[in-house]
Amino acid sequence: MDESEILKLIEEEEGSRLEFKEKFNDSVLKTISAFANTSGGVIIIGVSNGKQIVGIDLNDENLQRITNGIIDHLNISPEIETVKINDKLLLIIKVGKSNIPISFRGRYYKRAGNTTREMNFEELKRFFQRDLRWERLSEREFRFDDIDEKTVRNFLSSAKAKGRLTVFSGNEPLEEIFERLGLMEKGHINNAGMLLFGENPQKYFGHAKVRVVCLKDDVTIIGDRWIEGNLFKQFAETEEAIKNFINVRYEIKGFEREDIWDYPLEAIREGIANALLHRDYLRPINVQIKVYDDRMRIFNVGGLPDEWDTEKILSSHSSMPRNPIIFHIFYLAGIVENVGSGIERMFKALKHAGLPDPKITANHSEFELMFMKDIYTEEYLRNLGLNERQTELIKYIKNHGVITLLTARNLIPTVSEKTLYRDLQDLVKKEILKEMGEKKGRKYVFL
C-alpha cells in the first residue's frame, strides 16, 4: 500500500475490517484472530485513537519480533509491510479470512462492528460446525516431545493384534505414524493427536479430565478421584477408579474364579468410552461419574447429533461420533466398535447380569447414563411418593426376596397390622408388588 492509500484509510472510521492501534500488543493479536475468523481486515499500527499519526519504533529486530509473535501465537502469516508518512513509520498488517478457526491463547475472537469480541459458546459451536472440526485443529504448535511414545507403541500393538491396523511394523517414526493416522494437519500435531497420545494433554486442555466421586448421598462425598493424562490413560484409570468404589463378589465355575461386579465391566467400559469419545471438548466441563450405593451416573457435555433423540439412540442406528478421528483410533485399538452398537451391547451386558436397563437422559448439549443395581433405587422410590414404612418394606424385599404381613409387623412394630396391610395393598395397586398364596400365608414379592 502506498502513502495515499494509507492516508485515505486513516480518514475512515474503524469498522468490521479496519482497526487503528498505537503500538503492537496482545490487543493486536486478538484483532488479527477476529479478522481471520470473520471477513479479514487491515490493522494500522502507529495511529492514535484520535487518528493522529504517532508512528512506532520499528527497527529490524522489533519487526522480526512482531512477525514471530504473530506466527507463534496464531500460526498464520498475514501480509506485513511498513510505510513512512511524515517521517513516522507505520506498520500495516493485512489479514485475510482464514479457512480454519484461529485462536489466540486458546480463545477465539470475532469482529462485531468496530469491536473485537471473544466468541461465546454457542457462537463458537456454530463456527466450528461451519468450518472445521475441533479435533483437526491445533491449539498451538504441539511438539513430539509432548507425545507419550509408549502409549503410541502400545496402541499399534493392540490395533495389530485386533487385525484392524496391519500397515505398520511398529517401528516407524512418530511423525510418519501421526501423519498416516490423520493426527497431523499441515505438518503440525492436531488436537486429536495430543488428546490421544500426549504425555500431559492437560497442559493445553485443562478441562479434559474425568472426576469419579463416591457418594453416600447427594452431598456426602466418601471418595474422590481426579483422572488426567491422555485418553487411553483416562479410559484405563477411570475403570480402575470405578472398580475401587463398587463391590465385587466371586463365584467358582469349574476350576476358575469369576469376578461378579455390581455392574458388568463391559457396560462400564462402554459408558466410559461414550463419555470420553463423544464429549464436547470445546466446553470447559469435565466428565463426571458419581457412584452411589444403589446407582452410578456417567455425565458428559456433548449431547445428541442434530435431529437425533433418545428414541433414535435406543433403536438400531449407524455410528455418528462427535469426534470421528478420536473415535476411529479407539476403534482400531479394539475398545469400541464402529457400527453404532455400543448402547445395544451395554443393554445386553446389564440384562445378562440381571440388572435393569440403563436410564439415558440426553439433549443436544448433555448426555447422562445411569446404571442401577435394581430399579427400586431410593430416588425411584421417592418419585413414587411412598411413605417411610413402604420404603422400609421395599428395602426388606430387596434383601430377602419376599415379605409377609407377620414379617412386616416385626419389622415395623410401631403401627397396627391394619396400617401395614394398607401399605402393602397400596404397593400392589402401584404395580410394584404382587400377592402370592392364601390369606394366612400370603406373601408379597416384586411384580
Secondary structure, DSSP 8 states (H G I E B T S, - for coil): --HHHHHHHHHS--BTTEEEESS-SHHHHHHHHHHHHTT-EEEEESB-TT--B------HHHHHHHHHHHHHHHS---EEEEEEETTEEEEEEEE---SS--EETTEEEEEETTEEEE--HHHHHHHHHHS--GGGS-SS---GGGB-HHHHHHHHHHHHHTTS--S--S-S-HHHHHHHTT-EETTEE-HHHHHHHBS-GGGT-TT--EEEEEESSSS-EEEEEEE-SSHHHHHHHHHHHHHHHS-EEEEEETTEEEEEESS-HHHHHHHHHHHHHSS-TTS---EEEEE-SSEEEEEEE----TT--HHHHHS------SSHHHHHHHHHTTSS-TTS-HHHHHHHHHHHTT----EEEE-SSEEEEEEESSS--HHHHHHTT--HHHHHHHHHHHHHS-EEHHHHHHH-TTS-HHHHHHHHHHHHHTTSEEEES-STT-EEEE-
